[in-house]
């Protein structure tokens, strides 16, 4: 997929180590991506949510840790990926103008049987040719997350587990 004209300057190239916390019993399928609706994904939309640091994982997962299920933080190595950077004011303004607010309250929209603006933003960003986006943390200034729409397929970045997955 080619990148839409005018979008290329708004893309950031990322690579390196990224982190994801999952239920321990789902560790072997962590690279399959999300398995339920989330900020940037409908239930049937493969999406891989990662954090740029262990502290980013902690900030992101505060609202998702329920009960006593054992959880594990996994480390993944990512090859180069060109992603839409929502930390940049120009990029954020463009996606808001074209598709809606990607940082809006997606859970509230779902509770009111509405399509979250973040889903429309993802659709527009993906159609623009980006393989994912950088999502700034709303819980801790300076932290950010990586959201991949495609990975480990032709034309998409490669990603692999760096730490041993539990049996």
N, C-alpha and C positions, 0 to 999 in steps of 0.2 A: 504494500500500500504506500502510495506516495504522500508526502506531506503537503497540505494545502498551502497555497501562496500566502505569505504574511505570517505563517505560524512558526516557521523555522527559527527565527530569532527568539521566540518565546520558549523553545525547548532547551532543556538542560541534559547534558550527558552524565549519567551516573554509572558507577561500577563499584565493586568492592564488597564488603561484608554487610549483611543485613540480618535482622532478627525477627523471629516470630514466636509468640507464645501460643501453645495449643494444649488441649487436654492430652495427658500422657498417652492415653489409648488411641489417639488420632495422630501421633507423631509420625508414623510411617506413611501417612497420607497428607502430610502438611503441604507438600508441593502441589496438591490437587487444587488448592485455593479454598475460598470460602464455600460454605455449604448451606447458607441461609441468607436472607436479605441483609444488607449492610449499607453503610453510607453511599458507596459507589457501585452497588451491585444488587440486581434483582436475584431472586433465589436460583434462577436458571442461568446466570451469567458468571462464567468462570472469572474469578478475580483473586489475585494474590496480594494480601495485605502484609506489608513488612514495615519494620521500623529501622531507622538509620543508626540506632544505638540501643543498648540495653535499657537505658533510662527512658528512651522513647517508648519501648515496649511497656514498661511499668506505667507510664502516663496514659498510654492508650488503653491498657487493659483494666484500669481501675473500675470502670463501669461494667466490665464483662466477667469479673471473677465472682462466681456464685457457688455457695456450698463448699464441700470438702473434696471435690474432684481434684486429683493430683494433676498439676500442670507442669510443662517443661518449656524452656526457652531454647529454641534451635537457632543455629547460625548457618546462613546460606551465603555462598559466593555468587555474585552476579557479574556477568560480562557486561559490556557496554550497552546501555539502553538510553534512547532519546525519549524523554518524558516531558510533559507539559508541567511547568513549574508554577504552582499556585502561590508560592511565596512572593513572586514578582508582581508588583502592583499592576503593571500593564497587562500581564496574562490574566490576572484575576478580574480586572475590569472587562477584558474582552469576553471571557466566558460568561460573566454575569450578563453582559449585553446580548450575547448570542443565545444563551441557553438557560440562564437562571443562576441563582447563588449556589455554588458548590459547597459552601460552608453553612448552609441553612440547616434547620432542625429537621432532619430526614425522618426521625422517629415520630415526631408530631404529625408530619404530613401523612405517614402511613396510618397512624391512629385515626386520622380524619378521612381515610380512604382516598387520599390524594397521591399523585405521583411526586415523590421527592424531587426538588429542584436539583439535588446532587446527582440523581440518576440521569436527568436531562443533560446536565453538564458533562457527565461521563460520556454519554452518547455523542455529544458534539465534539468533545476532545478526541474520542476514539475515531470518529469520522474524519477529523482533521489530519489523521495519520500518526498520531502519537501512540506508543504502545503502553502508556501508563501516565501517571501523574505524581507529582510531589504534593503531599497534603500537609500543610503546616499544623502542628499540634495546637489544639485549642486549650489544652491543660497546662502546657509548660512552654513559655516563650523560647524560641531558638531550636526546639526539637521539631523533627519532621518525620513523615512516614512516606513510604513508597507504595503505590498502588499499581499493580501490573494488570493489564487487560489480556495480554498474550505473553507466553513464555515457553521456552523449550519446544518451539516449532519453527518451521521455515519463516525467515524474515522477522523473528522475534529474538529477544535476548535469551541467553542461556543462564540457568541458575541451578545450583546443586548444593546439597547438604554438606557442611564442613565438619559438623560434629557427628559422632556415631548416634544413630537413632536407637532408642531402646527396643528390646525384643517384646 
